[in-house]
Amino acid sequence: MDNRRIPIRLRMSDNSSSRSSSTNRILKANLSIYLSSIYLSLSSLFSSNTVQNLIYITVELI
């Protein structure tokens, strides 16, 4: 029974690490969406070309 419990614990730890990586990906996606929404809200102040350039730069940084 002890030999069966050990791999289960290892699988639980692997799942927790994958969950943390998935949460980091979700946070990065939320930040990118937030930045893109800011640039779209500022589109009234700038021309469409500059807004496209800013979005392109943010995509390259990510």
PDB file as gemmi writes it, atoms N, CA and C in Angstrom:
CRYST1    1.000    1.000    1.000  90.00  90.00  90.00 P 1                      
ATOM      1  N   MET A   1       0.828  -1.206   0.000  1.00  0.00           N  
ATOM      2  CA  MET A   1       0.000   0.000   0.000  1.00  0.00           C  
ATOM      3  C   MET A   1       0.866   1.262   0.000  1.00  0.00           C  
ATOM      4  N   ASP A   2       1.999   1.201   0.694  1.00  0.00           N  
ATOM      5  CA  ASP A   2       2.859   2.380   0.754  1.00  0.00           C  
ATOM      6  C   ASP A   2       3.441   2.720  -0.620  1.00  0.00           C  
ATOM      7  N   ASN A   3       3.772   1.687  -1.393  1.00  0.00           N  
ATOM      8  CA  ASN A   3       4.318   1.934  -2.732  1.00  0.00           C  
ATOM      9  C   ASN A   3       3.280   2.573  -3.645  1.00  0.00           C  
ATOM     10  N   ARG A   4       2.018   2.328  -3.406  1.00  0.00           N  
ATOM     11  CA  ARG A   4       0.971   2.936  -4.244  1.00  0.00           C  
ATOM     12  C   ARG A   4       0.699   4.378  -3.844  1.00  0.00           C  
ATOM     13  N   ARG A   5       0.931   4.718  -2.594  1.00  0.00           N  
ATOM     14  CA  ARG A   5       0.622   6.080  -2.137  1.00  0.00           C  
ATOM     15  C   ARG A   5       1.652   7.089  -2.623  1.00  0.00           C  
ATOM     16  N   ILE A   6       2.897   6.668  -2.773  1.00  0.00           N  
ATOM     17  CA  ILE A   6       3.955   7.619  -3.135  1.00  0.00           C  
ATOM     18  C   ILE A   6       3.733   8.226  -4.526  1.00  0.00           C  
ATOM     19  N   PRO A   7       3.471   7.438  -5.582  1.00  0.00           N  
ATOM     20  CA  PRO A   7       3.262   8.064  -6.903  1.00  0.00           C  
ATOM     21  C   PRO A   7       2.029   8.955  -6.938  1.00  0.00           C  
ATOM     22  N   ILE A   8       1.032   8.649  -6.114  1.00  0.00           N  
ATOM     23  CA  ILE A   8      -0.153   9.509  -6.072  1.00  0.00           C  
ATOM     24  C   ILE A   8       0.236  10.887  -5.539  1.00  0.00           C  
ATOM     25  N   ARG A   9       1.080  10.909  -4.512  1.00  0.00           N  
ATOM     26  CA  ARG A   9       1.520  12.202  -3.974  1.00  0.00           C  
ATOM     27  C   ARG A   9       2.340  12.968  -5.000  1.00  0.00           C  
ATOM     28  N   LEU A  10       3.174  12.257  -5.751  1.00  0.00           N  
ATOM     29  CA  LEU A  10       3.963  12.931  -6.781  1.00  0.00           C  
ATOM     30  C   LEU A  10       3.061  13.511  -7.865  1.00  0.00           C  
ATOM     31  N   ARG A  11       2.022  12.779  -8.214  1.00  0.00           N  
ATOM     32  CA  ARG A  11       1.085  13.296  -9.212  1.00  0.00           C  
ATOM     33  C   ARG A  11       0.365  14.526  -8.691  1.00  0.00           C  
ATOM     34  N   MET A  12       0.024  14.539  -7.423  1.00  0.00           N  
ATOM     35  CA  MET A  12      -0.639  15.718  -6.852  1.00  0.00           C  
ATOM     36  C   MET A  12       0.292  16.926  -6.936  1.00  0.00           C  
ATOM     37  N   SER A  13       1.581  16.731  -6.619  1.00  0.00           N  
ATOM     38  CA  SER A  13       2.518  17.848  -6.672  1.00  0.00           C  
ATOM     39  C   SER A  13       2.687  18.335  -8.117  1.00  0.00           C  
ATOM     40  N   ASP A  14       2.720  17.396  -9.082  1.00  0.00           N  
ATOM     41  CA  ASP A  14       2.833  17.800 -10.482  1.00  0.00           C  
ATOM     42  C   ASP A  14       1.610  18.604 -10.911  1.00  0.00           C  
ATOM     43  N   ASN A  15       0.439  18.215 -10.432  1.00  0.00           N  
ATOM     44  CA  ASN A  15      -0.774  18.950 -10.785  1.00  0.00           C  
ATOM     45  C   ASN A  15      -0.741  20.365 -10.210  1.00  0.00           C  
ATOM     46  N   SER A  16      -0.206  20.504  -8.991  1.00  0.00           N  
ATOM     47  CA  SER A  16      -0.145  21.835  -8.386  1.00  0.00           C  
ATOM     48  C   SER A  16       0.812  22.734  -9.167  1.00  0.00           C  
ATOM     49  N   SER A  17       1.934  22.173  -9.621  1.00  0.00           N  
ATOM     50  CA  SER A  17       2.877  22.980 -10.384  1.00  0.00           C  
ATOM     51  C   SER A  17       2.274  23.388 -11.728  1.00  0.00           C  
ATOM     52  N   SER A  18       1.547  22.481 -12.361  1.00  0.00           N  
ATOM     53  CA  SER A  18       0.914  22.825 -13.629  1.00  0.00           C  
ATOM     54  C   SER A  18      -0.172  23.876 -13.415  1.00  0.00           C  
ATOM     55  N   ARG A  19      -0.856  23.799 -12.283  1.00  0.00           N  
ATOM     56  CA  ARG A  19      -1.875  24.812 -11.994  1.00  0.00           C  
ATOM     57  C   ARG A  19      -1.242  26.186 -11.815  1.00  0.00           C  
ATOM     58  N   SER A  20      -0.090  26.241 -11.133  1.00  0.00           N  
ATOM     59  CA  SER A  20       0.569  27.533 -10.942  1.00  0.00           C  
ATOM     60  C   SER A  20       1.010  28.114 -12.284  1.00  0.00           C  
ATOM     61  N   SER A  21       1.518  27.264 -13.189  1.00  0.00           N  
ATOM     62  CA  SER A  21       1.929  27.754 -14.504  1.00  0.00           C  
ATOM     63  C   SER A  21       0.718  28.240 -15.297  1.00  0.00           C  
ATOM     64  N   SER A  22      -0.407  27.534 -15.156  1.00  0.00           N  
ATOM     65  CA  SER A  22      -1.606  27.958 -15.877  1.00  0.00           C  
ATOM     66  C   SER A  22      -2.112  29.292 -15.328  1.00  0.00           C  
ATOM     67  N   THR A  23      -2.022  29.500 -14.012  1.00  0.00           N  
ATOM     68  CA  THR A  23      -2.448  30.774 -13.437  1.00  0.00           C  
ATOM     69  C   THR A  23      -1.541  31.895 -13.925  1.00  0.00           C  
ATOM     70  N   ASN A  24      -0.246  31.617 -14.062  1.00  0.00           N  
ATOM     71  CA  ASN A  24       0.664  32.636 -14.595  1.00  0.00           C  
ATOM     72  C   ASN A  24       0.299  32.986 -16.033  1.00  0.00           C  
ATOM     73  N   ARG A  25      -0.067  31.983 -16.825  1.00  0.00           N  
ATOM     74  CA  ARG A  25      -0.475  32.255 -18.204  1.00  0.00           C  
ATOM     75  C   ARG A  25      -1.740  33.092 -18.233  1.00  0.00           C  
ATOM     76  N   ILE A  26      -2.676  32.796 -17.328  1.00  0.00           N  
ATOM     77  CA  ILE A  26      -3.921  33.563 -17.278  1.00  0.00           C  
ATOM     78  C   ILE A  26      -3.629  35.007 -16.882  1.00  0.00           C  
ATOM     79  N   LEU A  27      -2.710  35.221 -15.936  1.00  0.00           N  
ATOM     80  CA  LEU A  27      -2.365  36.575 -15.524  1.00  0.00           C  
ATOM     81  C   LEU A  27      -1.724  37.341 -16.682  1.00  0.00           C  
ATOM     82  N   LYS A  28      -0.847  36.682 -17.438  1.00  0.00           N  
ATOM     83  CA  LYS A  28      -0.227  37.347 -18.583  1.00  0.00           C  
ATOM     84  C   LYS A  28      -1.269  37.703 -19.631  1.00  0.00           C  
ATOM     85  N   ALA A  29      -2.229  36.806 -19.848  1.00  0.00           N  
ATOM     86  CA  ALA A  29      -3.287  37.088 -20.824  1.00  0.00           C  
ATOM     87  C   ALA A  29      -4.133  38.269 -20.367  1.00  0.00           C  
ATOM     88  N   ASN A  30      -4.431  38.328 -19.052  1.00  0.00           N  
ATOM     89  CA  ASN A  30      -5.223  39.446 -18.545  1.00  0.00           C  
ATOM     90  C   ASN A  30      -4.462  40.757 -18.690  1.00  0.00           C  
ATOM     91  N   LEU A  31      -3.161  40.742 -18.452  1.00  0.00           N  
ATOM     92  CA  LEU A  31      -2.377  41.963 -18.598  1.00  0.00           C  
ATOM     93  C   LEU A  31      -2.346  42.411 -20.051  1.00  0.00           C  
ATOM     94  N   SER A  32      -2.198  41.472 -20.975  1.00  0.00           N  
ATOM     95  CA  SER A  32      -2.158  41.842 -22.392  1.00  0.00           C  
ATOM     96  C   SER A  32      -3.502  42.413 -22.833  1.00  0.00           C  
ATOM     97  N   ILE A  33      -4.593  41.821 -22.359  1.00  0.00           N  
ATOM     98  CA  ILE A  33      -5.920  42.340 -22.708  1.00  0.00           C  
ATOM     99  C   ILE A  33      -6.119  43.734 -22.107  1.00  0.00           C  
ATOM    100  N   TYR A  34      -5.627  43.938 -20.876  1.00  0.00           N  
ATOM    101  CA  TYR A  34      -5.758  45.238 -20.220  1.00  0.00           C  
ATOM    102  C   TYR A  34      -4.989  46.307 -20.987  1.00  0.00           C  
ATOM    103  N   LEU A  35      -3.766  45.967 -21.411  1.00  0.00           N  
ATOM    104  CA  LEU A  35      -2.972  46.936 -22.166  1.00  0.00           C  
ATOM    105  C   LEU A  35      -3.614  47.239 -23.513  1.00  0.00           C  
ATOM    106  N   SER A  36      -4.123  46.214 -24.163  1.00  0.00           N  
ATOM    107  CA  SER A  36      -4.755  46.447 -25.469  1.00  0.00           C  
ATOM    108  C   SER A  36      -6.006  47.301 -25.317  1.00  0.00           C  
ATOM    109  N   SER A  37      -6.742  47.114 -24.213  1.00  0.00           N  
ATOM    110  CA  SER A  37      -7.937  47.935 -23.993  1.00  0.00           C  
ATOM    111  C   SER A  37      -7.549  49.390 -23.746  1.00  0.00           C  
ATOM    112  N   ILE A  38      -6.413  49.605 -23.064  1.00  0.00           N  
ATOM    113  CA  ILE A  38      -5.949  50.979 -22.843  1.00  0.00           C  
ATOM    114  C   ILE A  38      -5.606  51.638 -24.181  1.00  0.00           C  
ATOM    115  N   TYR A  39      -4.894  50.914 -25.038  1.00  0.00           N  
ATOM    116  CA  TYR A  39      -4.516  51.477 -26.337  1.00  0.00           C  
ATOM    117  C   TYR A  39      -5.743  51.731 -27.203  1.00  0.00           C  
ATOM    118  N   LEU A  40      -6.736  50.854 -27.104  1.00  0.00           N  
ATOM    119  CA  LEU A  40      -7.955  51.073 -27.892  1.00  0.00           C  
ATOM    120  C   LEU A  40      -8.733  52.276 -27.357  1.00  0.00           C  
ATOM    121  N   SER A  41      -8.686  52.491 -26.039  1.00  0.00           N  
ATOM    122  CA  SER A  41      -9.371  53.653 -25.478  1.00  0.00           C  
ATOM    123  C   SER A  41      -8.668  54.942 -25.870  1.00  0.00           C  
ATOM    124  N   LEU A  42      -7.358  54.877 -26.083  1.00  0.00           N  
ATOM    125  CA  LEU A  42      -6.600  56.050 -26.513  1.00  0.00           C  
ATOM    126  C   LEU A  42      -6.608  56.222 -28.025  1.00  0.00           C  
ATOM    127  N   SER A  43      -7.320  55.350 -28.747  1.00  0.00           N  
ATOM    128  CA  SER A  43      -7.330  55.443 -30.214  1.00  0.00           C  
ATOM    129  C   SER A  43      -7.960  56.750 -30.684  1.00  0.00           C  
ATOM    130  N   SER A  44      -8.833  57.353 -29.864  1.00  0.00           N  
ATOM    131  CA  SER A  44      -9.448  58.619 -30.258  1.00  0.00           C  
ATOM    132  C   SER A  44      -8.413  59.745 -30.280  1.00  0.00           C  
ATOM    133  N   LEU A  45      -7.345  59.624 -29.455  1.00  0.00           N  
ATOM    134  CA  LEU A  45      -6.318  60.667 -29.425  1.00  0.00           C  
ATOM    135  C   LEU A  45      -5.271  60.472 -30.522  1.00  0.00           C  
ATOM    136  N   PHE A  46      -5.041  59.232 -30.895  1.00  0.00           N  
ATOM    137  CA  PHE A  46      -4.012  58.953 -31.897  1.00  0.00           C  
ATOM    138  C   PHE A  46      -4.654  58.460 -33.186  1.00  0.00           C  
ATOM    139  N   SER A  47      -3.867  58.458 -34.244  1.00  0.00           N  
ATOM    140  CA  SER A  47      -4.362  57.906 -35.508  1.00  0.00           C  
ATOM    141  C   SER A  47      -4.330  56.384 -35.460  1.00  0.00           C  
ATOM    142  N   SER A  48      -4.978  55.739 -36.401  1.00  0.00           N  
ATOM    143  CA  SER A  48      -5.064  54.275 -36.388  1.00  0.00           C  
ATOM    144  C   SER A  48      -3.683  53.640 -36.592  1.00  0.00           C  
ATOM    145  N   ASN A  49      -2.793  54.322 -37.341  1.00  0.00           N  
ATOM    146  CA  ASN A  49      -1.475  53.737 -37.607  1.00  0.00           C  
ATOM    147  C   ASN A  49      -0.636  53.648 -36.330  1.00  0.00           C  
ATOM    148  N   THR A  50      -0.658  54.693 -35.518  1.00  0.00           N  
ATOM    149  CA  THR A  50       0.134  54.657 -34.296  1.00  0.00           C  
ATOM    150  C   THR A  50      -0.413  53.613 -33.322  1.00  0.00           C  
ATOM    151  N   VAL A  51      -1.731  53.475 -33.270  1.00  0.00           N  
ATOM    152  CA  VAL A  51      -2.322  52.465 -32.382  1.00  0.00           C  
ATOM    153  C   VAL A  51      -1.911  51.074 -32.822  1.00  0.00           C  
ATOM    154  N   GLN A  52      -1.903  50.821 -34.129  1.00  0.00           N  
ATOM    155  CA  GLN A  52      -1.480  49.519 -34.626  1.00  0.00           C  
ATOM    156  C   GLN A  52      -0.012  49.272 -34.298  1.00  0.00           C  
ATOM    157  N   ASN A  53       0.816  50.312 -34.367  1.00  0.00           N  
ATOM    158  CA  ASN A  53       2.232  50.159 -34.037  1.00  0.00           C  
ATOM    159  C   ASN A  53       2.404  49.832 -32.552  1.00  0.00           C  
ATOM    160  N   LEU A  54       1.635  50.489 -31.693  1.00  0.00           N  
ATOM    161  CA  LEU A  54       1.747  50.211 -30.258  1.00  0.00           C  
ATOM    162  C   LEU A  54       1.321  48.783 -29.940  1.00  0.00           C  
ATOM    163  N   ILE A  55       0.224  48.331 -30.541  1.00  0.00           N  
ATOM    164  CA  ILE A  55      -0.235  46.956 -30.303  1.00  0.00           C  
ATOM    165  C   ILE A  55       0.801  45.969 -30.817  1.00  0.00           C  
ATOM    166  N   TYR A  56       1.418  46.266 -31.946  1.00  0.00           N  
ATOM    167  CA  TYR A  56       2.444  45.382 -32.508  1.00  0.00           C  
ATOM    168  C   TYR A  56       3.646  45.305 -31.579  1.00  0.00           C  
ATOM    169  N   ILE A  57       4.032  46.435 -30.973  1.00  0.00           N  
ATOM    170  CA  ILE A  57       5.167  46.452 -30.035  1.00  0.00           C  
ATOM    171  C   ILE A  57       4.828  45.629 -28.790  1.00  0.00           C  
ATOM    172  N   THR A  58       3.616  45.757 -28.266  1.00  0.00           N  
ATOM    173  CA  THR A  58       3.247  44.994 -27.069  1.00  0.00           C  
ATOM    174  C   THR A  58       3.240  43.503 -27.360  1.00  0.00           C  
ATOM    175  N   VAL A  59       2.797  43.109 -28.550  1.00  0.00           N  
ATOM    176  CA  VAL A  59       2.803  41.682 -28.907  1.00  0.00           C  
ATOM    177  C   VAL A  59       4.232  41.168 -28.987  1.00  0.00           C  
ATOM    178  N   GLU A  60       5.156  41.982 -29.493  1.00  0.00           N  
ATOM    179  CA  GLU A  60       6.552  41.562 -29.567  1.00  0.00           C  
ATOM    180  C   GLU A  60       7.148  41.433 -28.171  1.00  0.00           C  
ATOM    181  N   LEU A  61       6.800  42.329 -27.263  1.00  0.00           N  
ATOM    182  CA  LEU A  61       7.348  42.245 -25.906  1.00  0.00           C  
ATOM    183  C   LEU A  61       6.859  40.994 -25.189  1.00  0.00           C  
ATOM    184  N   ILE A  62       5.624  40.614 -25.418  1.00  0.00           N  
ATOM    185  CA  ILE A  62       5.091  39.420 -24.752  1.00  0.00           C  
ATOM    186  C   ILE A  62       5.674  38.174 -25.416  1.00  0.00           C  
TER     187      ILE A  62                                                      
END                                                                             
